[in-house]
Amino acid sequence: MHPVSNLTPTHTGHAFGPEGYKTPAYEIHADIGVPADVFVPVGYGEMLFGVWKGFDELRRLGVTDRVPRLHACEPAAGGPLSAALARDLPAARVTVGHTDAYGIDCPVGGYRGVVAVRGSGGRGLLVDDERMRAAQRELAAHGMWAELSAAAGLAAYRAHGTPPGRAPGEQAPPEERGGPVVCVSTSSGFKDNAVATRTPDPVDPSWDAVAARLRKEGISF
């Protein structure tokens, strides 16, 4: 039996779970090589650890010469991994306040997420719902409809990703950061219907009807 939930004092994920979560590291490396930073939405930290493990194994195999900085992006209403890092603990439990980012509003973290952040030189980053909604809108404008929780990576990058010596929010070229930046998005915005401030009326699934609805909502394509 493998305990894999918040029923234990700290998260105790499945032993083989991170093996699947190594896949994003391989896909990122195949597309752009090793980025400077990877911003990952974090609940229990399993994907965060898997991405770190994937890059670390590529380095140990001699495929790459380094591992990107892995940043844990959590709701400001909770953030057990950020709490563990701040308190220099292997894991922590926190009280979670209200947040619509229900996919990552975990009260407990796990030691594997802490290992990933510390092992890569990354940070634990907290973002509120307002910043995640802004990031969600930004992604939507580029054709990607993400769940609020899934926008935490971009939200954290916008809020905390400015390199030293630059104004808040100012972007830096890849050569200044040491490479490109990757913001992971984890799930579809259709999962957010239960918490959306306005649930849209159903629309006929024909192209003309969908196009008309998009134009009505002010979305150009």
Buried (B, 14 or more C-beta within 10 A) or exposed (E): EEEBEBEEEBBBBEEEBBEEBBEBBBEBBEEEEBBBBBBBBBBBBBBBBBBBBBBBBBBEEEEBEBBBBBBBBBBBBBBBBBBBBEEEBBBBBBEBEEBBBBBBBBEBBBBBBBBBBBBBEBBBBBBBBEBBBBBBEBBBEEEBEBBBBBBBBBBBBBBBBBBEEEEEEEEBEEEEBBBBBBBBBBBEBEBBEEBEEEEEEEEEEEEEEEEEBEEEEEEEE
